[in-house]
Amino acid sequence: MTDMQSNIFVFVVLPLAFLVFCTYVFVYTRRISARIHKMEGPGGRLDSLEAGIAAAMEQRSVKSARTR
């Protein structure tokens, strides 16, 4: 690897790969957070696992009813 190629790799490719990875992690965690907030419901808290599952199933059934 020449000096120019190594400089391009270190100063362009590696920072770009890091930026892409951080963006993916940020977007993924926001999607998960949004799903959790949807499952929490109007009370703003998830009392039990069953309540969260019921809320998620209710949302899914409402979405499928709208598309039909």
N, CA and C atoms as a LAMMPS dump frame, in Angstrom:
ITEM: TIMESTEP
0
ITEM: NUMBER OF ATOMS
204
ITEM: BOX BOUNDS ff ff ff
-5.0000000000000000e+02 5.0000000000000000e+02
-5.0000000000000000e+02 5.0000000000000000e+02
-5.0000000000000000e+02 5.0000000000000000e+02
ITEM: ATOMS id mol type element x y z
1 1 1 N 0.857 -1.178 0
2 1 2 C 0 0 0
3 1 3 C 0.9 1.237 0
4 2 1 N 0.612 2.118 -0.893
5 2 2 C 1.429 3.332 -0.954
6 2 3 C 1.038 4.294 0.158
7 3 1 N 1.823 5.315 0.286
8 3 2 C 1.563 6.324 1.315
9 3 3 C 0.231 7.023 1.072
10 4 1 N -0.066 7.331 -0.187
11 4 2 C -1.326 7.998 -0.541
12 4 3 C -2.524 7.096 -0.237
13 5 1 N -2.406 5.82 -0.571
14 5 2 C -3.506 4.885 -0.317
15 5 3 C -3.752 4.726 1.175
16 6 1 N -2.691 4.655 1.961
17 6 2 C -2.883 4.502 3.397
18 6 3 C -3.505 5.755 4.009
19 7 1 N -3.125 6.938 3.505
20 7 2 C -3.726 8.179 3.995
21 7 3 C -5.214 8.235 3.656
22 8 1 N -5.573 7.839 2.463
23 8 2 C -6.988 7.823 2.07
24 8 3 C -7.767 6.853 2.944
25 9 1 N -7.197 5.694 3.201
26 9 2 C -7.878 4.703 4.032
27 9 3 C -8.09 5.233 5.447
28 10 1 N -7.042 5.807 6.025
29 10 2 C -7.113 6.263 7.419
30 10 3 C -7.992 7.496 7.576
31 11 1 N -7.922 8.428 6.631
32 11 2 C -8.617 9.698 6.811
33 11 3 C -9.956 9.803 6.085
34 12 1 N -10.269 8.851 5.213
35 12 2 C -11.543 8.897 4.495
36 12 3 C -12.377 7.653 4.763
37 13 1 N -11.826 6.486 4.5
38 13 2 C -12.603 5.246 4.584
39 13 3 C -12.978 4.911 6.022
40 14 1 N -12.027 4.932 6.924
41 14 2 C -12.337 4.589 8.321
42 14 3 C -13.326 5.568 8.965
43 15 1 N -13.156 6.884 8.846
44 15 2 C -14.173 7.784 9.414
45 15 3 C -15.547 7.621 8.771
46 16 1 N -15.563 7.362 7.458
47 16 2 C -16.842 7.157 6.786
48 16 3 C -17.533 5.888 7.293
49 17 1 N -16.776 4.818 7.488
50 17 2 C -17.34 3.575 8.023
51 17 3 C -17.862 3.798 9.444
52 18 1 N -17.13 4.547 10.242
53 18 2 C -17.571 4.854 11.605
54 18 3 C -18.855 5.673 11.6
55 19 1 N -18.933 6.642 10.71
56 19 2 C -20.134 7.47 10.596
57 19 3 C -21.351 6.649 10.17
58 20 1 N -21.167 5.753 9.221
59 20 2 C -22.268 4.888 8.776
60 20 3 C -22.73 3.992 9.921
61 21 1 N -21.792 3.431 10.659
62 21 2 C -22.151 2.564 11.788
63 21 3 C -22.908 3.339 12.86
64 22 1 N -22.432 4.521 13.212
65 22 2 C -23.105 5.326 14.245
66 22 3 C -24.504 5.744 13.794
67 23 1 N -24.655 6.071 12.533
68 23 2 C -25.974 6.439 12.007
69 23 3 C -26.931 5.264 12.098
70 24 1 N -26.455 4.078 11.743
71 24 2 C -27.299 2.885 11.83
72 24 3 C -27.735 2.635 13.272
73 25 1 N -26.817 2.712 14.198
74 25 2 C -27.149 2.48 15.61
75 25 3 C -28.155 3.524 16.094
76 26 1 N -27.966 4.777 15.733
77 26 2 C -28.877 5.842 16.143
78 26 3 C -30.291 5.6 15.606
79 27 1 N -30.399 5.278 14.318
80 27 2 C -31.709 5.046 13.703
81 27 3 C -32.369 3.813 14.305
82 28 1 N -31.607 2.749 14.51
83 28 2 C -32.159 1.517 15.067
84 28 3 C -32.683 1.739 16.484
85 29 1 N -31.928 2.44 17.324
86 29 2 C -32.382 2.656 18.698
87 29 3 C -33.603 3.57 18.74
88 30 1 N -33.695 4.532 17.819
89 30 2 C -34.896 5.388 17.772
90 30 3 C -36.121 4.576 17.373
91 31 1 N -35.969 3.619 16.444
92 31 2 C -37.097 2.776 16.048
93 31 3 C -37.552 1.914 17.22
94 32 1 N -36.612 1.337 17.942
95 32 2 C -36.957 0.506 19.104
96 32 3 C -37.631 1.369 20.162
97 33 1 N -37.103 2.556 20.402
98 33 2 C -37.694 3.449 21.393
99 33 3 C -39.117 3.84 21
100 34 1 N -39.339 4.089 19.722
101 34 2 C -40.687 4.447 19.259
102 34 3 C -41.652 3.282 19.461
103 35 1 N -41.195 2.071 19.205
104 35 2 C -42.062 0.899 19.433
105 35 3 C -42.416 0.754 20.899
106 36 1 N -41.46 0.968 21.772
107 36 2 C -41.721 0.858 23.212
108 36 3 C -42.731 1.915 23.643
109 37 1 N -42.589 3.144 23.15
110 37 2 C -43.536 4.203 23.503
111 37 3 C -44.942 3.88 22.994
112 38 1 N -45.036 3.26 21.827
113 38 2 C -46.351 2.869 21.317
114 38 3 C -46.975 1.798 22.199
115 39 1 N -46.165 0.878 22.683
116 39 2 C -46.698 -0.199 23.522
117 39 3 C -47.07 0.29 24.911
118 40 1 N -46.433 1.365 25.358
119 40 2 C -46.719 1.86 26.701
120 40 3 C -48.148 2.354 26.827
121 41 1 N -48.674 2.901 25.787
122 41 2 C -50.057 3.342 25.833
123 41 3 C -50.203 4.711 26.444
124 42 1 N -51.472 5.1 26.721
125 42 2 C -51.726 6.451 27.207
126 42 3 C -51.197 6.703 28.614
127 43 1 N -51.059 5.665 29.424
128 43 2 C -50.571 5.844 30.786
129 43 3 C -49.09 6.177 30.839
130 44 1 N -48.365 5.858 29.777
131 44 2 C -46.956 6.16 29.739
132 44 3 C -46.085 5.175 30.464
133 45 1 N -46.655 4.038 30.845
134 45 2 C -45.872 3.059 31.563
135 45 3 C -46.326 1.669 31.19
136 46 1 N -45.405 0.766 31.152
137 46 2 C -45.708 -0.618 30.83
138 46 3 C -45.794 -1.38 32.142
139 47 1 N -47.023 -1.732 32.559
140 47 2 C -47.194 -2.37 33.854
141 47 3 C -46.707 -3.807 33.861
142 48 1 N -46.921 -4.509 32.778
143 48 2 C -46.483 -5.899 32.741
144 48 3 C -46.188 -6.298 31.314
145 49 1 N -45.543 -7.428 31.169
146 49 2 C -45.237 -7.934 29.842
147 49 3 C -46.517 -8.257 29.088
148 50 1 N -47.51 -8.788 29.792
149 50 2 C -48.778 -9.125 29.153
150 50 3 C -49.483 -7.888 28.607
151 51 1 N -49.409 -6.792 29.347
152 51 2 C -50.044 -5.551 28.893
153 51 3 C -49.37 -5.046 27.629
154 52 1 N -48.056 -5.159 27.573
155 52 2 C -47.334 -4.734 26.384
156 52 3 C -47.656 -5.591 25.18
157 53 1 N -47.744 -6.896 25.399
158 53 2 C -48.093 -7.801 24.305
159 53 3 C -49.507 -7.522 23.825
160 54 1 N -50.423 -7.304 24.752
161 54 2 C -51.805 -7.021 24.374
162 54 3 C -51.892 -5.72 23.581
163 55 1 N -51.147 -4.708 24.007
164 55 2 C -51.168 -3.429 23.294
165 55 3 C -50.592 -3.585 21.892
166 56 1 N -49.523 -4.344 21.77
167 56 2 C -48.913 -4.552 20.449
168 56 3 C -49.854 -5.337 19.542
169 57 1 N -50.519 -6.338 20.082
170 57 2 C -51.445 -7.131 19.275
171 57 3 C -52.642 -6.29 18.857
172 58 1 N -53.099 -5.407 19.737
173 58 2 C -54.228 -4.533 19.413
174 58 3 C -53.864 -3.581 18.291
175 59 1 N -52.663 -3.01 18.348
176 59 2 C -52.221 -2.107 17.285
177 59 3 C -52.11 -2.85 15.963
178 60 1 N -51.606 -4.067 16.019
179 60 2 C -51.449 -4.845 14.799
180 60 3 C -52.812 -5.162 14.19
181 61 1 N -53.8 -5.487 15.038
182 61 2 C -55.125 -5.809 14.513
183 61 3 C -55.813 -4.561 13.948
184 62 1 N -55.557 -3.411 14.556
185 62 2 C -56.134 -2.162 14.05
186 62 3 C -55.524 -1.83 12.685
187 63 1 N -54.231 -2.022 12.54
188 63 2 C -53.58 -1.748 11.26
189 63 3 C -54.101 -2.68 10.181
190 64 1 N -54.272 -3.963 10.511
191 64 2 C -54.737 -4.909 9.505
192 64 3 C -56.195 -4.65 9.146
193 65 1 N -56.982 -4.148 10.099
194 65 2 C -58.379 -3.837 9.803
195 65 3 C -58.477 -2.633 8.869
196 66 1 N -57.55 -1.683 9
197 66 2 C -57.562 -0.504 8.136
198 66 3 C -57.17 -0.846 6.705
199 67 1 N -56.279 -1.805 6.545
200 67 2 C -55.802 -2.123 5.2
201 67 3 C -56.764 -2.998 4.431
202 68 1 N -57.7 -3.614 5.104
203 68 2 C -58.639 -4.514 4.42
204 68 3 C -59.798 -3.786 3.856
